Amino acid sequence: MILNLNEPSKLPNTAWIKPQKFIGVWWEMHLNKSSWDYGRMTGGTLVPHGRHGANTANVKRHIDFAAQHGIPGVLVEGWNVGWEDWYGNWKENVFDFVTPYPDYDIKELQRYAKSKGVKIIMHHETSGSVTNYERQMDTAYRCMLKHGMNAVKTGYVGRIIPRGEHHDGQWMVNHYLRVAEKTGRYGIMVDMHEPVRPTGLHRTYPNWLASEAARGNEFNAWSAGNPPAHETILPFTRLMGGPMDYTPGIFETKMDTYDTSRHFVVHTTLAKQLALYVTIYSPLQMAADLPEHYAKYPDAFRFIKDVAVDWDDTRYLAAEPGEYVFTARKAKGSPNWFLGAITNESARSVTGKLDFLEKGRNYVATLYRDGDGAHWKDAPKDYLIERFLVNSYTELELHLAPGGGTAISIKPATPADMLRVPMYSAR
């Protein structure tokens, strides 16, 4: 109802809008493994410190990983000048949205990404200086198209300029609409971070694929983070307004892995991170962790590769705000279904009937579930993968660990599957 109260699409052609997954040079900065900025200003000269994440070699490594695993996009943050003096200064002229740092070869990366069948996703952080961004939007979008990019992630960290305006004020609401309208005219998809909470305007501007507008996974890297109940509340609140770029898929959940002085954690099991790809809707979904962590767990990463981002149907099989959510979604134009079940800090069992499956047809369900000893704090990477035959008469019973979850892919069974995969029975 919220969606359909908005005006119909204002875009004459939407064929270029492609829901997709992406990885990125992003999480490593939140981990302090690398930095957004290229260096420090010393005597009026920008001196490199050697920790810049958005360098050509590192971006190529991400492009290679994306191409190897069939992921269409690579987000790159920290590529452009201005990050050395961006945060907390309430400064008018912060970022230049067309000039890369010296170690970021934008033309070479365009060529390399194209050769691999991958597209780079542009990043435009404004540092709250929105007037600065408004003056440069046309130039920035033309630069994107020149270099083969048709998706942008915007950011609005900090106090807003014009001074006296606020993220949720009318002036900024109008700005977000201007961005959606203008990117639509240029043929650019947009993902807005730090925006106003959405109200279904992606119907009017379908190129507005996603927004943040709530506490995402990044908060877990440098704060007390989101409690295990957080993601069980979002479907009843924030997600009512539209899709959310939550940045799921964190496999290495303990921050002291990178820095022994940082004791923050992601309050989740690995299996729950997989389930979030279903319970949190976004047609622009990030595989947010580092490529090397996915390489350690290729069997679990398989679900991220397989799960759809665009859907024909959605069913809520069981849910209670702040307690648990069990969601099923049918992939667009496909007989495949994907299910996600998550819980808060309490272990529990949830059940769900598969009566939405085509009657008279057998399917293979691959369950990515919490292991018997899994716990968001003590054993987050304890998971099991099981395969069963299911049909429209099956009722699943899932056992979720504290802060845990289960992700399930359901695909039509082949004759070979019928011979070697056991029929599901509740345990």
Secondary structure, DSSP 8 states (H G I E B T S, - for coil): -TTTTS-----S--TT---EEEEEE-HHHHTTSSBSSSEEEETTEEEE-S-BSS-HHHHHHHHHHHHHTT--EEEE-S-BTTGGG-SSS--SS---SS-B-TT--HHHHHHHHHHTT-EEEEEEE-TTBHHHHHHHHHHHHHHHHHTT--EEEEE--SS-BSTT--TTSHHHHHHHHHHHHHHHHHT-EEEESS-----STTTT-TTEEEE--S--TTHHHHSS---TTHHHHGGGTGGGSS-B---------BGGGT-TT---B-SS-HHHHHHHHHHS--SEEE--S-HHHHHH-HHHHHHHHH--SSEEEEEEEEEETTTEEEEEEEETTSS-EEEEEEE-SS-EEEEEE-TTS-TT--EEEEEEEE-TT-BTTTBTT-EEEEEEEE-TT-EEEEEE-TT-EEEEEEEE--HHHHHHS-B----
